[in-house]
Amino acid sequence: MAGSLPKAGSRWSLGRPLDFRHGRVEMSHGAGGRATTQLVETLFQTALGDMGTQTGDDGAVLPPLAPGERLVMACDGHVVSPLFFPGGDIGCLAAHGTINDVAVMGARPLYLTASFILEEGFPLADLQRVAVSLGRACRDAGVAVVAGDTKVVERGKGDGVFIATTGVGALPAGRNIGGRQARPGDAILISGTVGEHGLAILAQREHLQFASEIVSDTAPLHTLIDALLAAAPGVHVMRDPTRGGLATVLNEIARQSGVGIDLDEAVIPVRADVAAACELLGLDPLYAANEGKVVVVVRAAEADAALAALRAHPLGRQATRIGTVIEDPQGFVQMRTRMGGRRLVDWLTGEQLPRIC
Amino acid sequence: MNYLTAFRDGNLAATMANAIREAARNRPSFAFMEFCGGHTHAIARHGLLDLLPPSIRMIHGPGCPVCVLPIGRLDMAIDLALGRPGLILCTYGDCLRVPASGGRSLFGARAQGADVRMVYSPADALALARSHPRRQVVFLAIGFETTTPPTAAVVQAAAREGRDNFSVLCNHVLTPPAMAAILASGVPSGGGGIDGIVGPGHVSTVTGGRAFMEVSRRYRKPVVIAGFEPLDLLQAVLMLVSQVNEGRADVENEFSRGVTADGNRRAQALVQDVFILRETFEWRGLGEIPESALRLHPRYAAWDAEARFGLVGRRVADAKACECGAILRGEKGPTDCRIFGTACTPETPVGACMVSAEGACAAHFHYGRFRPAPVAAAGA
């Protein structure tokens, strides 16, 4: 009999293989025992590629950086509902969101960790879809998933899956990009149309039917940012306008830098279907989430070069100069409206849309 | 037609602004009230005040349902939600944050364990009652003539199906009596009161333009019913200026694509069937106004939360420092209030005008705060 037992490392060594068609997450998958190892080895490692966890150790050992380079770290929790939406899912969103947080610091994204909090009863097929999507997004971006974790909470205590990610990147020597660097006179650019992600999620969640499907813009921005920084090293601030949208990011920058911002509503790019959906729902596209856009604050002298570089990249074709940094100790973001009047573009009050990313 | 571009054309706006300036040249000052909070919001959001000459002053009226809901009525709802275990109180999202007495709110009641839920329509509230047949579901109904017919429809539906666990706490109010009360008060003082009113667009789709003829005639003030797009509002202001110049006081309809003289007869019939006039009703900021609100008709008493739970209203004074009353009456502007933007913000509203995006204070906070000071009306 002993001779018929499966060998360590073989397909059956951890018991009956996981049923990816009908199987569901069970409490044991998070208990740290054989079931956890099986889930990690047969689902996560296959989907996420060469994780540091393949060694089975508690942490990943990473190679040293090039001389002068500094580490940039960012973390992000993902609780989006629904898990699958037009243009993406929580898996690729978790990858892109974190990669972008690292990239907008001016750093080269290198590594990602992913912690999955699963709800008991969550279909393994969905989990596999999410993990494969996260893995593919990282591979496409040249980012290695080096560590991961899995926990399971009882049915009703989660909502399918939550993913917490940490991103690590390398910041070249001498590069200094951050929210405090905006100076009066700087130009403000946006890499494309605003509001798609927020409206795609909302339309899916509320079962709204529009003439055309609004698709999330979720995308990794680091190659766009590479091209931008090569053309315009005088970039002072970059930020991805996710939750709270363009308006929120601009208010953050104004506050951090102690400056005001003057926008021109007529040139802010908004797709017609997004504008129409926002109008219908009483939302403002300036506050709707994006997952594949970057706001750039750059020295005025380099604004044209920056814009040209953005527009030459597939993710930045509709890049536009939307405003200027001005002196204002009160840090107001104001806007010339399409009608020719002026108004404040204030911080978001309350929650416009919960669980958008 | 694409409403997002056709009614928001910057060039057309500039042309109309010129026409308004030209028309307003021969009088030192005009004071117009936009009654409706939706108009207040549109004016602020599109920066329309910058397009008007300084001689034209826009006064923000009380047409924001959340803003005029008196504290006593809100207290009634909170007490009901907290006092009856198992009862579900549902209402529109805007109501949840409205400050009641003693720093309370429906949100606060929820945090204390009351089952308070946000719904998008009264139909959602009735559906909730159907899915929870053993629990009492109360819909806190607020709003002007626009939201009254949907409430009437669910009361009829509840009656038809004999649903005995659903009732309505009715706070529906009427626009024309409030307009009359403001015009009768003669505010703002000094300038001879209000020269004309931008009439409510959505309300008028139900009531029809005719509903404002009596008040216009009695106080000899022009009323121009307007849509909610920026060009609608500029056109309405131009029409008001023209009426004042010509010494006319007519009800005119700028919003002809939505409003007729007679309004929505079916909706009016629904309201007629379900509601009757209250003798008097308190408006936050404006005080008691006779025949300005509705209650359920006695034949629907079984679905009237006030009757079912024996609720008795009481008057509660507004917070002392709060100027919402004077602002709702058009006597003061948001920045005339000492606590505007300090103790009273959209995150921690003290007064009702700060709660809803349609409130005069919230609109100024969100869209106008960067201005150093309000532009004073020339000649005032």
Interface residues (C-beta under 8 A of the other chain):
Chain A: G260 A266 A272 A275 A276 E279 D328 Q330 F332 Q334 M335 R336 T337 R338 M339 G340 G341 R342 R343 L344 D346 T349 G350
Chain B: Y3 L4 R8 G10 A13 A14 A17 A44 R45 H46 G47 L48 L49 D50 L51 R97 P230 P346 E347 F365 H366 Y367 G368 R369 F370
